[in-house]
């Protein structure tokens, strides 16, 4: 801990100039206490590196069908990922402006979409212990949209009076690229009395656009000051820059995800980052066959994480 505080102090000194351009006014929220920072519930069997015992979770990127309005198509993607031992299923959620009724799963408003409630009814997903990353798309200021999202996620288990997807054993991460709108809207809604029982089990994460490294440092500090648990970096930044950003985020108690890894870069990405980051998001075409291997990419990534 002492070593981390030294690292943090050095980083803060070096970033004083660039932080001047970022609004850090979250005095009504504030950073999370260090004890509340862990991203994982206790029941997850995440791949651990042999060298430093660093756990690295594998997330399934866009783990749904974006080309069909049939929920069965998304079920196929989710089930294939779970059978390949992913730790996290990532779903994108949109709120159609016309005839809005409930949150929908889709990469964007122009694509086909199915209801989040129908996707969450998948039996294998319900029975598994995989976590959910819910990316809230767009600049959301309408608090009712977030209430509808949280209400949908609060699927109860009546026998235990818990919620299937939100409890101490199965945390949910809500994430967005939009800090000043979407993420802060989520913060406001989570502060309402209705959601006090689930608030401890919901983590917030900021996705960072591909940009100058100095800007991202400032945004990490902003995310920390505003009670986020995780920051997420584009792999195109490069391994060395990500390692430096990760060191800073880790020093202030934040988890780190790197996106998006695929067939073309997974070996260099995993080998370069596995001792440092917390999550790696993997993109794969479910059912596709590759000349390099018939083993699903999720499984190859997992093998590479644990390999010495």
QUIGIDA-V987186 format. One record per helix or strand of 3 or more residues. SS is the DSSP state (H for helix, E for strand). FROM is the first residue (numbers start at 1). TO is the last residue. Records with the same first field share a line. If there is no record, write none. Layout:
BEGIN
SS: FROM-TO ; FROM-TO
END
This chain:
BEGIN
H: 2-14 ; 16-19 ; 34-36 ; 71-83 ; 116-119 ; 123-127 ; 143-153 ; 179-190 ; 193-199 ; 213-225 ; 235-237 ; 239-251 ; 266-273 ; 297-306
E: 55-60 ; 88-94 ; 131-136 ; 172-176 ; 202-207 ; 230-234 ; 255-261 ; 279-282
END
